Amino acid sequence: MVRCLFVFDQEGRGLIRFHHSRHVAMAHSPAPDTLELGDRFEVFPVDSTERLKLPRVLGPDGFPIERIEDPTGRLLEVELDPVEHSAVVPGLGRGATNPASTFWLEYQGSGRFRLIVEPVVVPPGNGEQTTEQGVRIEFDSQDRSVVLSESSFSAGLRDFELALEAARLATHAGFDRLIALPLVRELELLEHQIRTVKTVLRRFRGRAMLCDEVGLGKTIEAGLVLSELMIRGLVRSVLVLVPPSLIEQWQGEMRRKFAIELISHDSPSFRERGTKAWTEFDRVIASIHTAKREPHRSAIQARKWDMVIVDEAHHLRNRNTQAWKFASEVQKQFILLLTATPVQNNLEELYNLVTLLEPGLLSTSRQFLRHFVDKRDKLTPRNVNELHDLLAEVMIRNRRSMVGLAVHSTVGEDRADCPIASRAVSLPGRDRVRAGASPSEQGDGGSDPDGPGDVANGDGQLEPGGSRYPGEDGRASEAGDSGTSAAS
């Protein structure tokens, strides 16, 4: 039985010690003072030759090698090369072993080692493999080709640690902790922004309308949502639609603060590819006025986008326009609409925007107007509590009066307050576009350090398709705690 495995890189650095009873627990270990029977050291084949590179802990500078045996115990005619710190094994390079095999020297006693060759296990043709513990694993078609490749590359400790950290990030369950926060640069995030992002991810499943008042950081919230989903591997392709004057500002914000590089449809490298560019580039920012026109329109709609972000989304409030029809036909998994003014002329504009996020949430247009809109004033709602409950499924609005900040816009914010929040829907004692909240719900957040009690009660994971969990409360709020600095 193997007691320990000692793994080094090809320069003999970065020792990792694997105890046979704890294959997952890996730690930096100094070179051992003594060896025990069964201890193994990984050795590396040099190209396709008969030479095996030895770790520094073996040979002239470490434990002596007096003889090397094959798996049956037969003595091999091995020539040790102290200059190259390697061992030449006759027959090793003549196709006797697969180049992708793993080679070990197993300690057998004083100066004696046994050469163990572990061949690559080829999974069945369907890509499935069953582990020794009976766990079935299915390889992605692209990953499977990498696993079965005959590359003799052996990663060092630094590569291993990087891969381990990537695996931890990719498998972090839930959105109770935002793993993108440590990567944000040149920005001090405010509490209401973090709360909003958690609500969008945990409860809205990545489909939301961000209606913060001017200057409270809708762009930052959208960037953090995007960054979080990208780090977790849930978003690869993103289409950002903004007014032409805001393209460069958005590119700068995403690059500096979130290390997200967006290519503009006006970029020379993009334009020279023609309409193919829409399928060849995964992170694109464009003017919606350009995107809605042919031939761009058809090219954009021909692929599925993981995330679509629309800034100044009030330009989509009329469903009879080409812009609204284009946005509704784009294939997307997640979508964020950013606007401080979801309603300007009548409540049907709100219906049109919500329909882009969750078709059918507000029923049909005719039923919405009959049930929720006053016939005498198209900006005055009826059945307000019910309307608040429905809007709470997709909409968040932070207000300066609750956040406690006097801030200014940095990236093309809208210039008017939201009628649905101020004139039409707000009732005495309410400051929220959401289900009616009692004054006690507007406190400091209870025991949840990440937000008020009526924000993010559920902690379910984001699922493909944006489906909601049955019975989830679904209430969202406008965060009320003050931040510590001006919003960016």
C-alpha positions as CSV (number, residue, x, y, z in Angstrom):
1,M,0.0,0.0,0.0
2,V,1.2,3.5,-0.9
3,R,1.8,5.5,2.3
4,C,2.7,8.8,0.8
5,L,3.3,10.4,-2.6
6,F,5.9,13.1,-3.0
7,V,5.3,15.3,-6.0
8,F,7.8,17.8,-7.3
9,D,8.0,20.0,-10.4
10,Q,10.6,19.3,-13.0
11,E,13.1,21.5,-11.2
12,G,12.6,19.6,-8.0
13,R,10.7,22.5,-6.4
14,G,7.3,22.7,-4.8
15,L,7.0,19.4,-2.9
16,I,3.5,18.2,-2.1
17,R,2.9,15.3,0.2
18,F,-0.2,13.1,-0.3
19,H,-1.1,10.8,2.5
20,H,-2.9,7.8,1.1
21,S,-5.8,8.2,3.6
22,R,-6.3,11.9,2.8
23,H,-6.0,12.5,-1.0
24,V,-7.7,15.8,-0.7
25,A,-5.6,17.3,2.0
26,M,-2.6,18.8,0.3
27,A,0.0,20.9,2.0
28,H,3.5,22.3,1.5
29,S,6.0,20.0,3.1
30,P,9.7,20.2,3.5
31,A,11.8,17.4,2.1
32,P,11.4,14.3,4.4
33,D,14.2,13.3,6.7
34,T,13.6,9.6,6.3
35,L,11.6,7.5,3.8
36,E,9.1,4.8,4.5
37,L,8.4,1.8,2.4
38,G,5.9,2.6,-0.3
39,D,6.6,6.4,-0.5
40,R,6.4,7.5,-4.1
41,F,8.2,10.3,-6.0
42,E,6.9,11.5,-9.4
43,V,9.5,11.6,-12.2
44,F,9.1,13.2,-15.6
45,P,9.9,11.9,-19.0
46,V,12.0,14.2,-21.1
47,D,10.3,14.6,-24.5
48,S,10.2,11.1,-26.2
49,T,13.6,10.0,-25.0
50,E,14.6,7.3,-22.5
51,R,15.4,9.9,-19.9
52,L,13.4,10.5,-16.7
53,K,13.9,13.8,-14.9
54,L,14.5,13.2,-11.2
55,P,13.4,15.5,-8.4
56,R,16.2,17.2,-6.5
57,V,15.4,15.3,-3.3
58,L,16.6,12.1,-5.1
59,G,20.1,11.4,-6.3
60,P,23.4,13.2,-5.5
61,D,21.7,16.0,-3.5
62,G,19.2,13.9,-1.7
63,F,18.3,10.3,-1.0
64,P,20.7,8.0,-2.9
65,I,19.5,5.7,-5.7
66,E,21.5,2.5,-5.9
67,R,19.2,0.4,-8.0
68,I,15.9,0.7,-9.8
69,E,13.6,-2.3,-10.4
70,D,10.7,-2.9,-12.7
71,P,7.2,-3.7,-11.2
72,T,8.1,-7.4,-10.9
73,G,11.3,-6.7,-9.0
74,R,13.7,-7.3,-11.9
75,L,16.7,-5.1,-11.9
76,L,16.7,-2.4,-14.6
77,E,19.9,-1.3,-16.4
78,V,19.4,2.3,-15.5
79,E,22.1,4.9,-16.0
80,L,22.1,7.8,-13.6
81,D,23.2,11.1,-15.0
82,P,24.2,13.5,-12.1
83,V,24.8,16.4,-14.4
84,E,21.3,16.3,-15.9
85,H,19.9,15.0,-12.6
86,S,18.1,12.3,-14.5
87,A,17.9,8.5,-15.1
88,V,18.2,6.8,-18.5
89,V,15.9,3.8,-18.8
90,P,16.5,1.6,-21.9
91,G,13.4,0.9,-23.8
92,L,11.4,3.8,-22.3
93,G,11.3,5.9,-25.5
94,R,10.5,3.1,-27.9
95,G,6.7,3.2,-27.6
96,A,6.7,0.9,-24.6
97,T,4.6,3.4,-22.6
98,N,2.1,6.1,-23.4
99,P,3.7,9.6,-23.2
100,A,0.8,10.7,-21.1
101,S,1.4,8.0,-18.5
102,T,2.5,9.0,-15.0
103,F,5.9,7.7,-13.8
104,W,6.7,7.1,-10.1
105,L,9.8,5.9,-8.2
106,E,8.5,3.9,-5.2
107,Y,10.8,3.4,-2.2
108,Q,11.6,-0.3,-1.5
109,G,14.4,0.0,1.0
110,S,17.9,1.3,1.4
111,G,18.8,2.8,-2.0
112,R,16.2,0.7,-3.8
113,F,13.4,2.1,-5.9
114,R,10.7,0.5,-8.1
115,L,9.7,2.2,-11.3
116,I,5.9,2.4,-11.5
117,V,4.2,3.4,-14.8
118,E,0.5,4.3,-14.5
119,P,-1.1,4.4,-17.9
120,V,-3.8,6.9,-18.8
121,V,-7.3,5.5,-18.1
122,V,-9.3,6.1,-21.3
123,P,-13.0,6.8,-20.5
124,P,-15.6,5.0,-22.6
125,G,-16.7,6.6,-25.8
126,N,-19.7,8.3,-24.2
127,G,-17.3,10.4,-22.0
128,E,-18.4,8.8,-18.7
129,Q,-16.1,7.4,-16.0
130,T,-16.8,5.8,-12.7
131,T,-14.4,6.4,-9.8
132,E,-13.3,3.9,-7.3
133,Q,-15.9,5.2,-4.9
134,G,-18.7,4.6,-7.5
135,V,-19.2,8.2,-8.5
136,R,-20.1,8.7,-12.1
137,I,-18.3,11.5,-13.9
138,E,-19.1,12.8,-17.4
139,F,-16.5,14.9,-19.3
140,D,-17.4,17.9,-21.3
141,S,-16.5,17.2,-24.9
142,Q,-13.8,19.9,-25.0
143,D,-12.4,18.9,-21.6
144,R,-12.3,15.3,-22.5
145,S,-10.0,16.0,-25.5
146,V,-7.6,17.8,-23.1
147,V,-7.7,14.9,-20.6
148,L,-6.9,12.4,-23.3
149,S,-4.2,14.4,-25.0
150,E,-0.7,13.0,-25.0
151,S,0.9,16.1,-23.6
152,S,3.6,15.3,-21.1
153,F,3.3,18.7,-19.4
154,S,3.5,18.5,-15.6
155,A,2.2,21.4,-13.6
156,G,4.2,22.8,-10.7
157,L,2.9,23.7,-7.3
158,R,2.0,27.3,-8.4
159,D,-0.1,26.0,-11.3
160,F,-1.8,23.5,-8.9
161,E,-2.7,26.2,-6.4
162,L,-4.1,28.4,-9.1
163,A,-6.2,25.6,-10.5
164,L,-7.4,24.7,-7.0
165,E,-8.4,28.3,-6.3
166,A,-10.3,28.4,-9.6
167,A,-12.1,25.3,-8.7
168,R,-13.1,26.7,-5.3
169,L,-14.4,29.9,-6.9
170,A,-16.3,28.0,-9.6
171,T,-18.0,25.7,-7.1
172,H,-18.9,28.3,-4.4
173,A,-22.6,27.6,-3.6
174,G,-25.1,30.3,-3.4
175,F,-24.7,34.1,-3.5
176,D,-24.6,34.7,0.2
177,R,-21.0,35.8,-0.4
178,L,-19.9,37.7,-3.4
179,I,-16.6,36.3,-4.6
180,A,-16.0,39.1,-7.0
181,L,-15.7,41.8,-4.3
182,P,-11.9,41.3,-3.7
183,L,-11.3,41.9,-7.4
184,V,-13.0,45.2,-7.7
185,R,-10.6,48.1,-8.2
186,E,-10.6,51.9,-7.8
187,L,-13.9,51.7,-6.1
188,E,-15.3,51.7,-2.5
189,L,-18.6,49.8,-2.8
190,L,-21.6,51.0,-0.8
191,E,-23.8,48.8,1.3
192,H,-26.9,49.5,-0.9
193,Q,-25.0,48.4,-4.0
194,I,-23.9,45.1,-2.5
195,R,-27.4,44.5,-1.2
196,T,-28.8,45.2,-4.7
197,V,-26.4,42.8,-6.3
198,K,-27.2,40.0,-3.9
199,T,-31.0,40.6,-4.5
200,V,-30.5,40.4,-8.3
201,L,-28.5,37.2,-8.0
202,R,-30.3,35.4,-5.2
203,R,-33.9,36.3,-5.8
204,F,-34.3,37.8,-9.3
205,R,-32.1,35.1,-10.9
206,G,-30.1,37.6,-12.9
207,R,-33.2,39.3,-14.6
208,A,-33.9,42.7,-13.1
209,M,-34.7,46.4,-13.6
210,L,-32.3,48.7,-11.6
211,C,-34.1,52.0,-11.1
212,D,-31.8,53.7,-8.5
213,E,-32.1,57.5,-8.4
214,V,-29.5,59.4,-10.3
215,G,-25.9,58.9,-9.0
216,L,-26.5,55.9,-6.8
217,G,-24.4,53.6,-9.0
218,K,-26.6,51.6,-11.3
219,T,-23.6,51.1,-13.6
220,I,-21.5,49.8,-10.7
221,E,-24.3,47.4,-9.6
222,A,-24.6,46.1,-13.2
223,G,-20.8,45.7,-13.4
224,L,-20.7,43.8,-10.2
225,V,-23.5,41.4,-11.2
226,L,-21.7,40.8,-14.5
227,S,-18.4,40.2,-12.8
228,E,-19.9,37.8,-10.3
229,L,-21.6,35.7,-13.0
230,M,-18.4,35.7,-15.2
231,I,-16.2,34.5,-12.3
232,R,-18.6,31.7,-11.5
233,G,-18.6,30.6,-15.1
234,L,-22.3,31.4,-15.6
235,V,-21.7,34.1,-18.1
236,R,-19.3,34.1,-21.0
237,S,-21.0,36.2,-23.7
238,V,-22.3,39.6,-22.9
239,L,-24.0,42.3,-25.0
240,V,-24.1,45.8,-23.6
241,L,-26.5,48.3,-25.3
242,V,-26.1,52.0,-24.5
243,P,-26.6,55.4,-26.1
244,P,-23.7,56.2,-28.5
245,S,-22.3,58.9,-26.2
246,L,-21.8,56.4,-23.3
247,I,-19.9,53.7,-25.1
248,E,-16.4,54.9,-24.2
249,Q,-17.5,55.7,-20.6
250,W,-18.9,52.2,-20.1
251,Q,-15.8,50.6,-21.6
252,G,-13.6,52.6,-19.2
253,E,-15.7,51.8,-16.1
254,M,-15.8,48.1,-16.8
255,R,-12.1,48.0,-17.6
256,R,-10.8,50.0,-14.7
257,K,-13.1,48.7,-12.0
258,F,-13.9,45.1,-13.0
259,A,-11.2,44.2,-15.5
260,I,-13.9,43.4,-18.1
261,E,-12.8,44.4,-21.6
262,L,-15.7,45.2,-23.9
263,I,-15.1,45.7,-27.6
264,S,-17.1,48.3,-29.4
265,H,-18.9,47.6,-32.6
266,D,-17.0,50.6,-34.0
267,S,-13.6,49.1,-33.2
268,P,-11.5,48.5,-36.4
269,S,-10.9,44.9,-35.4
270,F,-14.6,44.4,-35.0
271,R,-15.7,46.2,-38.2
272,E,-13.2,44.3,-40.4
273,R,-14.9,41.0,-39.5
274,G,-18.3,42.3,-40.7
275,T,-21.4,40.7,-39.3
276,K,-19.4,37.6,-38.3
277,A,-17.9,39.7,-35.5
278,W,-21.2,39.4,-33.6
279,T,-20.6,35.7,-33.2
280,E,-16.8,35.8,-32.9
281,F,-16.5,38.3,-30.0
282,D,-18.1,37.4,-26.7
283,R,-18.0,40.8,-24.9
284,V,-19.5,43.5,-27.1
285,I,-20.8,47.0,-26.4
286,A,-22.9,48.8,-29.0
287,S,-25.4,51.5,-29.6
288,I,-28.9,50.1,-29.5
289,H,-29.6,52.4,-32.5
290,T,-27.0,50.4,-34.5
291,A,-27.9,47.0,-33.1
292,K,-31.5,47.3,-34.1
293,R,-30.7,47.9,-37.8
294,E,-29.8,45.3,-40.4
295,P,-27.5,43.5,-41.0
296,H,-26.5,43.8,-37.3
297,R,-29.9,42.9,-36.0
298,S,-30.0,39.5,-37.6
299,A,-26.5,38.7,-36.6
300,I,-27.1,39.6,-33.0
301,Q,-30.3,37.6,-32.8
302,A,-28.7,34.5,-34.5
303,R,-26.8,33.7,-31.3
304,K,-27.7,33.3,-27.7
305,W,-26.2,35.8,-25.2
306,D,-25.6,34.8,-21.6
307,M,-26.1,38.4,-20.4
308,V,-27.7,41.5,-22.0
309,I,-27.4,44.9,-20.3
310,V,-29.4,47.9,-21.5
311,D,-28.5,51.3,-20.1
312,E,-31.1,54.1,-20.2
313,A,-33.6,51.4,-20.8
314,H,-36.5,53.9,-20.8
315,H,-35.8,54.2,-24.5
316,L,-37.5,50.8,-24.7
317,R,-40.7,51.9,-23.1
318,N,-42.8,51.8,-26.3
319,R,-43.3,48.2,-27.5
320,N,-44.3,49.4,-30.9
321,T,-40.8,50.7,-31.7
322,Q,-38.1,48.8,-33.5
323,A,-35.8,49.1,-30.5
324,W,-38.3,47.3,-28.1
325,K,-39.1,44.6,-30.7
326,F,-35.3,44.0,-31.2
327,A,-34.6,43.8,-27.5
328,S,-37.5,41.3,-27.0
329,E,-36.2,39.1,-29.8
330,V,-32.6,38.9,-28.6
331,Q,-31.9,35.5,-27.1
332,K,-30.6,36.0,-23.6
333,Q,-30.2,34.1,-20.3
334,F,-29.9,37.1,-18.0
335,I,-30.9,40.7,-18.6
336,L,-30.4,43.9,-16.7
337,L,-32.4,47.1,-17.6
338,L,-30.9,50.3,-16.1
339,T,-33.1,53.4,-15.8
340,A,-34.1,56.0,-13.3
341,T,-37.3,56.8,-15.2
342,P,-39.2,53.6,-16.1
343,V,-42.3,55.7,-16.5
344,Q,-42.6,59.0,-18.2
345,N,-46.0,59.3,-19.9
346,N,-48.2,56.4,-18.7
347,L,-48.0,53.2,-16.7
348,E,-48.2,51.1,-19.9
349,E,-44.5,52.0,-20.4
350,L,-43.7,50.2,-17.1
351,Y,-45.6,47.2,-18.4
352,N,-43.5,47.2,-21.6
353,L,-40.2,47.2,-19.7
354,V,-41.3,44.5,-17.2
355,T,-42.4,42.3,-20.1
356,L,-38.8,42.4,-21.5
357,L,-37.7,40.9,-18.2
358,E,-40.5,38.5,-17.4
359,P,-43.1,38.1,-20.1
360,G,-46.5,37.4,-18.7
361,L,-45.7,38.7,-15.2
362,L,-48.1,41.5,-15.6
363,S,-50.5,39.5,-17.8
364,T,-51.5,41.0,-21.1
365,S,-51.4,44.7,-21.9
366,R,-55.2,44.9,-22.0
367,Q,-55.6,43.1,-18.6
368,F,-52.8,45.3,-17.1
369,L,-54.5,48.5,-18.2
370,R,-57.9,47.4,-17.0
371,H,-56.8,46.1,-13.6
372,F,-54.0,48.5,-12.6
373,V,-54.4,51.8,-14.4
374,D,-56.9,54.6,-13.6
375,K,-59.0,55.4,-16.6
376,R,-58.9,59.1,-15.8
377,D,-55.1,59.4,-15.4
378,K,-52.8,56.9,-17.1
379,L,-50.1,57.7,-14.5
380,T,-52.2,56.8,-11.5
381,P,-52.3,53.1,-10.5
382,R,-55.2,51.0,-9.2
383,N,-54.8,48.0,-6.9
384,V,-51.5,49.4,-5.7
385,N,-50.6,46.7,-3.2
386,E,-51.0,44.0,-5.9
387,L,-49.0,46.0,-8.3
388,H,-46.2,46.5,-5.7
389,D,-46.1,42.7,-5.2
390,L,-45.6,42.1,-8.9
391,L,-43.0,44.8,-9.4
392,A,-41.1,43.4,-6.4
393,E,-40.3,40.3,-8.6
394,V,-38.1,42.2,-11.0
395,M,-37.5,45.8,-9.8
396,I,-35.2,47.6,-7.3
397,R,-35.0,51.3,-6.6
398,N,-32.6,52.9,-4.2
399,R,-33.2,56.5,-3.2
400,R,-30.9,59.1,-1.8
401,S,-33.3,59.9,1.0
402,M,-32.9,56.3,2.3
403,V,-29.3,55.7,1.4
404,G,-28.3,59.0,3.0
405,L,-25.9,60.2,0.3
406,A,-25.6,63.4,-1.7
407,V,-23.9,62.1,-4.8
408,H,-23.4,62.9,-8.4
409,S,-23.6,60.9,-11.6
410,T,-20.4,59.7,-13.3
411,V,-21.7,57.6,-16.2
412,G,-24.6,59.0,-18.2
413,E,-27.3,58.7,-15.5
414,D,-30.9,59.7,-16.2
415,R,-31.9,63.1,-15.1
416,A,-35.4,62.7,-13.8
417,D,-37.0,61.0,-10.8
418,C,-39.2,58.0,-11.4
419,P,-42.9,58.9,-11.5
420,I,-43.9,55.4,-10.5
421,A,-42.0,55.9,-7.2
422,S,-42.7,59.6,-6.5
423,R,-46.0,60.6,-8.0
424,A,-48.0,57.5,-8.9
425,V,-47.3,54.6,-6.6
426,S,-45.7,56.0,-3.5
427,L,-48.1,56.2,-0.7
428,P,-47.8,57.8,2.8
429,G,-45.2,55.9,4.7
430,R,-43.8,54.2,1.6
431,D,-40.5,55.0,-0.2
432,R,-40.3,51.9,-2.3
433,V,-41.3,50.5,-5.6
434,R,-42.1,47.1,-4.1
435,A,-44.6,45.2,-2.1
436,G,-46.0,47.4,0.7
437,A,-43.5,47.4,3.6
438,S,-44.4,48.2,7.1
439,P,-42.3,50.9,8.9
440,S,-40.7,48.1,11.0
441,E,-39.4,46.6,7.7
442,Q,-37.5,49.8,7.0
443,G,-35.1,49.4,9.9
444,D,-31.4,48.6,10.0
445,G,-31.6,45.1,8.6
446,G,-32.2,43.0,11.7
447,S,-29.7,40.2,12.1
448,D,-28.7,40.0,8.5
449,P,-25.4,42.0,8.1
450,D,-25.8,42.0,4.3
451,G,-29.1,43.8,4.1
452,P,-32.5,44.5,5.7
453,G,-34.7,41.7,6.7
454,D,-37.0,42.0,3.6
455,V,-34.1,41.7,1.2
456,A,-32.8,38.4,0.0
457,N,-34.6,36.0,2.3
458,G,-33.9,33.1,-0.1
459,D,-30.4,31.9,-0.8
460,G,-31.1,29.5,-3.7
461,Q,-28.6,29.2,-6.4
462,L,-28.9,30.7,-9.8
463,E,-30.3,28.2,-12.2
464,P,-30.0,28.2,-16.0
465,G,-33.2,29.7,-17.5
466,G,-33.7,32.1,-14.6
467,S,-36.5,30.0,-13.0
468,R,-37.7,30.8,-9.6
469,Y,-38.1,28.5,-6.7
470,P,-41.7,27.7,-5.7
471,G,-42.8,29.5,-2.6
472,E,-40.0,32.0,-2.5
473,D,-41.0,35.3,-0.9
474,G,-39.6,37.4,-3.8
475,R,-39.8,40.7,-2.0
476,A,-37.2,43.3,-2.9
477,S,-36.5,46.6,-1.3
478,E,-34.7,49.8,-1.7
479,A,-31.7,49.5,0.6
480,G,-31.8,52.1,3.3
481,D,-28.4,52.0,5.1
482,S,-25.9,54.7,4.5
483,G,-22.7,54.0,2.7
484,T,-19.3,55.2,3.7
485,S,-18.4,57.2,0.7
486,A,-19.8,58.8,-2.4
487,A,-21.0,56.4,-5.1
488,S,-19.1,56.1,-8.2
